[in-house]
Amino acid sequence: MSYEPGATSTILGSLSVTVLQLVAAQLITARLIRGYKLGRADGLIVLWLVWDTMVHLMLETPFTVISLQGRIIDSDSIFAVVWKEYARADSRWGISDPTVVCLEILTCGICLPLCVFNIYGICKRSPWRWVE
């Protein structure tokens, strides 16, 4: 694979957004820990769930919306940049493969609400959060 101008800025941009998401997740979690007096283990679980929620909202949901309107490689959206780069390694993500889109719909439609629901359960110390 040869070097392409602009690839470094795309990679640095993606990493920067990821770091910003993690910092935002830590700030939100710190506020939840103080407000609900959560322990260390619960705090780490909430941190993971908050970050997971942010990833579903900021990366996977835009992919799903763009894919339902057309192909990622044809999109001019800022949200499509990461997926175009990813599609260079796996073309299914660029052409909006039905299997990939269906899995992302499930992820955004089920996992995202479950993350928020679990955060709520942990913060409220609800007994149903332990159900396996």
LOFI-985633 format. One record per residue (C-alpha): y, x, z; residue number from 1. Coordinates in steps of 0.001 Angstrom, whole numbers, plus 500000, padded with zeros to 6 digits. Example, Ala and Ser with C-alpha at 12.3 -4.5 7.8 and 13.67 -1.06 7.14 Angstrom:
R       yy       xx       zz   num
R   495500   512300   507800     1
R   498940   513670   507140     2
REM end
This chain:
R       yy       xx       zz   num
R   500000   500000   500000     1
R   503356   501444   499028     2
R   506609   501295   500928     3
R   508960   498494   499958     4
R   512669   498552   500805     5
R   513498   495896   503360     6
R   510037   495898   504943     7
R   511264   497877   507946     8
R   514063   495402   508640     9
R   511593   492487   508450    10
R   509251   494197   510906    11
R   512080   495118   513295    12
R   513461   491592   513064    13
R   510074   490082   513884    14
R   509557   492420   516819    15
R   513065   491691   518097    16
R   512452   487945   518023    17
R   509146   488439   519848    18
R   510828   490504   522565    19
R   513609   487917   522879    20
R   511005   485180   523233    21
R   509272   487118   525992    22
R   512559   487745   527820    23
R   513492   484053   527515    24
R   510028   483069   528774    25
R   510441   485404   531762    26
R   513863   483926   532588    27
R   512547   480360   532371    28
R   509499   481280   534438    29
R   511608   483026   537078    30
R   513663   479869   537446    31
R   510517   477728   537733    32
R   509002   480114   540301    33
R   512134   479933   542475    34
R   512615   476197   542054    35
R   509011   475204   542702    36
R   508071   478130   544997    37
R   505089   479156   542881    38
R   502757   481985   543861    39
R   502118   485099   541801    40
R   499016   483765   540016    41
R   500682   480454   539179    42
R   503785   482332   538032    43
R   501765   484461   535607    44
R   499991   481390   534252    45
R   503315   479602   533790    46
R   504756   482685   532056    47
R   501875   482650   529583    48
R   502203   478901   528999    49
R   505990   479073   528524    50
R   505618   481915   526006    51
R   502805   480057   524259    52
R   505014   476958   524053    53
R   507817   479011   522519    54
R   505489   480518   519920    55
R   504192   477060   518971    56
R   507749   475734   518689    57
R   509396   478661   516904    58
R   506640   479975   514655    59
R   503837   477508   514106    60
R   505795   474249   513944    61
R   508153   475535   511210    62
R   505121   476816   509276    63
R   503560   473368   509459    64
R   506737   471580   508402    65
R   507391   473952   505487    66
R   503748   473771   504383    67
R   503798   469988   504335    68
R   506831   470108   502017    69
R   505550   472825   499670    70
R   504336   476403   499666    71
R   505551   479075   502066    72
R   506043   481619   499278    73
R   508418   479212   497511    74
R   510489   478469   500617    75
R   513978   479866   501219    76
R   513855   479035   504930    77
R   514516   481771   507471    78
R   511357   480611   509244    79
R   509281   481416   506157    80
R   510109   485140   506229    81
R   507477   485987   508851    82
R   504829   483915   507077    83
R   505639   485501   503706    84
R   505053   488892   505262    85
R   501823   487653   506839    86
R   500746   486175   503492    87
R   500774   489660   502005    88
R   497654   490341   504086    89
R   496101   486854   503859    90
R   497210   484758   500885    91
R   496063   481488   502471    92
R   499224   481499   504595    93
R   501499   481794   501564    94
R   499965   479054   499448    95
R   499701   476595   502345    96
R   495921   476416   502290    97
R   494814   472958   503535    98
R   492434   474417   506132    99
R   495135   476628   507628   100
R   497681   473818   507593   101
R   495237   471414   509278   102
R   494511   473939   512027   103
R   498228   474510   512560   104
R   498821   470744   512746   105
R   496163   470568   515472   106
R   497683   473553   517254   107
R   501193   472086   517184   108
R   500076   468543   517876   109
R   497590   469249   520671   110
R   498113   472732   522138   111
R   501903   472496   522337   112
R   501929   469274   524405   113
R   499050   470593   526543   114
R   501036   473738   527372   115
R   503999   471655   528508   116
R   501686   469278   530389   117
R   500025   472217   532199   118
R   503378   473737   533136   119
R   504362   470388   534616   120
R   501058   470139   536505   121
R   501361   473622   537964   122
R   504967   473113   539035   123
R   504198   469751   540654   124
R   500982   471120   542215   125
R   499055   468256   540705   126
R   495305   468154   541452   127
R   494402   467350   537824   128
R   495508   470803   536704   129
R   492190   472148   538031   130
R   490064   469835   535889   131
R   487826   471841   533576   132
REM end
